[in-house]
Amino acid sequence: MHLTETFGLEGGRHSWKFGGDAMLTWTYNYFPSLFGGEYIYDDIKVNPFTFDPMIAGLQLTPLRAYAHQVPRYYIQNFGSPVTHPDTNEYAAFLQDTIRVTNRLALSLGVRYDLQTFTSKGLASTPLWPDSGKVPLDTNNVAPRVGFAYSIGDERPLVIRAGYGLFYTRIPQIYTSSVASDNGLAGTIFSSITPTSTIA
């Protein structure tokens, strides 16, 4: 849901604009990555007759290892593939455009942005308590300045320039990863261990 409103006020050589917006987002994220498991093929040494992995043996390339179905690693995710990375975004701004002369206009403004994240579904691990937390950044004050200068009368050439600070939003996939990759709903990574050193 996105709510926005802008107001304007004119007075003398000043043109004021101010307003704000709020965007409230509720997300159901289903991402079953690696929940069915995945074999990874890499360089591996095998028994040349049985193709069992071994420490000293015939060296296989990843493609040949795949052809003989001899994986090097196995990886699988466990836990819930569902997360709710809900987020709320708020912003407010104030701007004044000053007509300094008939040819020169100066714009001064400031904007404030705030993005908050839900804590639903977040859990900390005993080994790393910060794993279940999402930081909150509250100092997103962004000043803006610009000017416009016109050259000519009938068909003027307008030169414009501006400078400002801008803050981007954090994608919700990041907070989704905080919930799903917290060390509790984990990943099993297994290496195929050679069983012998002789053929």
C-alpha positions as CSV (number, residue, x, y, z in Angstrom):
1,M,0.0,0.0,0.0
2,H,1.4,3.4,-1.1
3,L,0.2,6.7,0.4
4,T,1.6,10.0,-0.8
5,E,0.7,13.7,-0.6
6,T,2.4,16.9,-1.8
7,F,1.5,20.5,-1.0
8,G,2.5,23.7,-2.6
9,L,2.7,27.3,-1.5
10,E,3.6,30.5,-3.5
11,G,4.7,33.7,-2.0
12,G,6.8,36.5,-3.5
13,R,9.9,35.0,-5.1
14,H,9.5,31.8,-3.2
15,S,7.8,28.6,-4.3
16,W,7.4,26.1,-1.5
17,K,6.8,22.4,-1.8
18,F,6.5,19.9,1.0
19,G,5.0,16.5,1.5
20,G,5.6,12.9,2.3
21,D,4.8,9.3,1.5
22,A,4.5,5.9,3.2
23,M,4.8,2.5,1.5
24,L,3.7,-0.5,3.5
25,T,4.7,-3.9,2.1
26,W,3.6,-7.3,3.2
27,T,5.4,-10.2,1.5
28,Y,5.0,-14.0,1.4
29,N,8.3,-15.3,0.1
30,Y,8.6,-18.9,-0.9
31,F,12.1,-19.8,-1.9
32,P,12.9,-23.6,-1.8
33,S,16.5,-23.2,-2.9
34,L,18.4,-26.4,-2.5
35,F,15.7,-28.0,-0.4
36,G,15.7,-31.0,-2.7
37,G,19.5,-31.2,-2.5
38,E,22.2,-30.7,-5.1
39,Y,25.2,-32.6,-6.2
40,I,28.3,-30.6,-7.3
41,Y,30.8,-32.1,-9.7
42,D,34.4,-31.0,-9.5
43,D,37.8,-32.5,-10.2
44,I,38.0,-35.8,-8.3
45,K,40.3,-38.9,-8.2
46,V,38.6,-42.3,-8.5
47,N,39.4,-46.0,-8.8
48,P,39.8,-46.5,-12.6
49,F,37.8,-49.7,-12.5
50,T,35.0,-49.0,-10.0
51,F,35.0,-45.2,-10.1
52,D,34.8,-45.1,-6.4
53,P,36.4,-41.9,-5.0
54,M,39.9,-42.4,-3.7
55,I,42.9,-40.2,-2.7
56,A,45.3,-41.5,-5.3
57,G,43.8,-42.6,-8.6
58,L,42.5,-41.6,-12.0
59,Q,41.9,-37.8,-12.2
60,L,38.4,-37.0,-13.6
61,T,37.3,-33.6,-14.9
62,P,34.0,-32.2,-13.7
63,L,32.3,-33.2,-17.0
64,R,33.6,-36.8,-16.9
65,A,32.8,-37.0,-13.2
66,Y,29.2,-36.1,-14.1
67,A,29.1,-38.7,-16.9
68,H,30.1,-41.4,-14.4
69,Q,27.9,-40.0,-11.6
70,V,30.7,-39.3,-9.2
71,P,29.9,-36.1,-7.4
72,R,32.5,-34.2,-5.3
73,Y,30.1,-32.4,-2.9
74,Y,26.5,-32.6,-1.8
75,I,24.6,-29.6,-0.4
76,Q,21.0,-29.4,1.0
77,N,18.9,-26.8,2.8
78,F,16.6,-27.7,5.7
79,G,14.0,-25.7,7.6
80,S,11.2,-23.6,6.2
81,P,11.4,-22.1,2.7
82,V,8.8,-19.5,3.7
83,T,9.8,-16.0,5.0
84,H,7.9,-12.8,5.6
85,P,10.3,-9.9,4.9
86,D,7.7,-7.2,5.5
87,T,9.0,-3.6,5.4
88,N,7.6,-0.1,5.8
89,E,9.1,2.9,4.1
90,Y,8.5,6.5,5.1
91,A,9.7,9.8,3.6
92,A,9.2,13.5,4.0
93,F,10.6,16.5,2.1
94,L,10.7,20.3,2.0
95,Q,11.8,22.4,-0.9
96,D,12.0,26.1,-1.7
97,T,12.6,27.4,-5.3
98,I,13.8,31.0,-5.1
99,R,13.6,33.2,-8.2
100,V,16.7,35.2,-7.5
101,T,16.4,37.1,-10.8
102,N,14.4,36.8,-13.9
103,R,17.0,34.5,-15.3
104,L,18.2,32.6,-12.2
105,A,16.3,30.2,-10.0
106,L,17.8,28.5,-6.9
107,S,16.3,25.4,-5.4
108,L,17.1,24.3,-1.8
109,G,15.6,21.3,-0.2
110,V,15.9,18.4,2.2
111,R,14.5,14.9,2.4
112,Y,14.3,12.3,5.1
113,D,13.9,8.6,4.5
114,L,13.3,5.8,7.0
115,Q,12.9,2.1,6.2
116,T,11.8,-0.4,9.0
117,F,11.7,-4.1,8.9
118,T,9.6,-6.7,10.6
119,S,11.0,-8.9,13.3
120,K,8.5,-11.7,12.7
121,G,10.2,-15.0,12.0
122,L,13.6,-13.8,13.1
123,A,15.5,-16.0,15.6
124,S,19.0,-15.6,17.1
125,T,21.5,-18.4,17.4
126,P,23.4,-18.9,20.7
127,L,26.7,-18.7,18.9
128,W,25.8,-15.4,17.1
129,P,23.1,-13.4,18.8
130,D,23.1,-10.7,16.1
131,S,22.0,-13.2,13.5
132,G,18.3,-12.6,14.4
133,K,18.4,-8.8,14.2
134,V,18.0,-6.3,11.4
135,P,19.7,-2.9,12.0
136,L,17.7,0.3,11.9
137,D,19.3,3.3,10.2
138,T,17.6,6.6,11.3
139,N,20.0,9.3,10.1
140,N,19.0,9.4,6.4
141,V,18.8,13.2,6.0
142,A,19.4,14.2,2.4
143,P,20.1,17.8,1.5
144,R,19.5,19.0,-2.1
145,V,20.6,22.1,-4.0
146,G,20.1,23.1,-7.6
147,F,19.9,26.0,-9.9
148,A,18.5,27.0,-13.4
149,Y,19.8,29.8,-15.5
150,S,18.2,31.0,-18.7
151,I,20.1,32.6,-21.6
152,G,18.2,34.5,-24.2
153,D,14.7,35.9,-24.4
154,E,12.5,34.5,-27.2
155,R,13.8,30.9,-27.2
156,P,16.1,30.8,-24.1
157,L,18.7,28.2,-23.4
158,V,18.3,26.9,-19.9
159,I,21.3,25.6,-18.0
160,R,20.5,23.4,-15.0
161,A,22.7,21.8,-12.4
162,G,22.0,20.1,-9.0
163,Y,23.6,18.2,-6.2
164,G,22.1,16.0,-3.5
165,L,22.4,13.0,-1.3
166,F,20.2,10.0,-2.0
167,Y,19.4,6.9,0.0
168,T,18.3,3.7,-1.7
169,R,15.9,1.1,-0.2
170,I,17.2,-2.2,1.0
171,P,15.8,-5.1,-1.1
172,Q,13.5,-7.4,0.9
173,I,15.5,-10.4,-0.2
174,Y,18.2,-9.3,2.2
175,T,15.9,-9.4,5.2
176,S,14.5,-12.7,3.9
177,S,18.0,-14.2,4.1
178,V,18.3,-13.0,7.7
179,A,15.3,-15.1,8.5
180,S,16.2,-18.2,6.4
181,D,20.0,-18.3,6.8
182,N,20.2,-17.8,10.5
183,G,22.1,-20.9,11.4
184,L,19.0,-22.7,12.8
185,A,17.3,-23.4,9.5
186,G,20.6,-24.4,8.1
187,T,22.5,-25.9,5.2
188,I,24.2,-29.3,5.1
189,F,27.4,-29.3,3.1
190,S,29.0,-32.7,2.6
191,S,32.2,-33.6,0.8
192,I,32.5,-37.0,-0.8
193,T,35.3,-38.6,1.1
194,P,37.7,-41.0,-0.6
195,T,37.6,-44.4,1.0
196,S,41.0,-45.8,0.1
197,T,44.5,-44.9,-1.2
198,I,45.0,-47.9,-3.5
199,A,43.1,-49.2,-6.5
